[in-house]
């Protein structure tokens, strides 16, 4: 509640207006340039592993980026090369977490989001959790990564659909949700194995909890999805249509069963490797 812009300690509260506007070179992004880890680390010398990056003013939000992940190293490198400068330009305090699924073999994106939320919240306090696919790049740094009074769909307008929503209730890709709202919907469904439908089920949960979703104007929310083929261990889920309108709030954060196998603070992110226990 201080409108002067000066906090009680005399430090300036950050503006959320990026100091400089820049856009992604989609030409370079689509050529899938491969970075070496050394190159990437050298390009981001001000990121220190294991702690959040802080702007030189009082950050207006502390943001955890949670990336569900397996076997997409090339995408992860491109994403990190884009996200660090974008988030720093937005003057938020942030930290990036990669949640890697070891077992079972079939990928479970939504369960990984639950695990990421629970583990990250245990490590540090954040105002805002951004659940972010590894192959999505913000095209303009004016696409603010921030939490609002209700969930914000960040990665909504994608190149692959001509920067339009594929359907009005689309909620895939990247979303920013406060811890309170994640808890309000009991997190995400754990019973979606394989590709598809879990994003629609998440939307159903929010709708059922009377949480409308926000989106930035399409001209700012432009998102570039790196083209890729279907992952071997993420086949289309045959039950996706049947499940996608589910909003069972008795399944989610409170029922996900998993084991953290390894946590490692790397230069540009923290890796959390987990096994999900299949019980659904
Ligand atoms: N992922 C991995 N490894 C895998 C499979 C998935 O890391 O083997 C993660 C990764 O973060 C990826 C995300 O899960 O970005 C989603 O999987 P995907 O990239 O295969 O999904 P897709 O590219 O994008 O198809 C989904 C948005 C459109 C869905 C519209 C239908 N509701």
Boltz pocket constraint, residues with backbone or C-beta under 6 A from the ligand:
constraints:
  - pocket:
      binder: B
      contacts: [[A, 67], [A, 68], [A, 69], [A, 70], [A, 71], [A, 72], [A, 107], [A, 109], [A, 132], [A, 133], [A, 134], [A, 135], [A, 136], [A, 172], [A, 173], [A, 195], [A, 196], [A, 197], [A, 199], [A, 200], [A, 229], [A, 230], [A, 231], [A, 232], [A, 233], [A, 234]]
      max_distance: 6.0
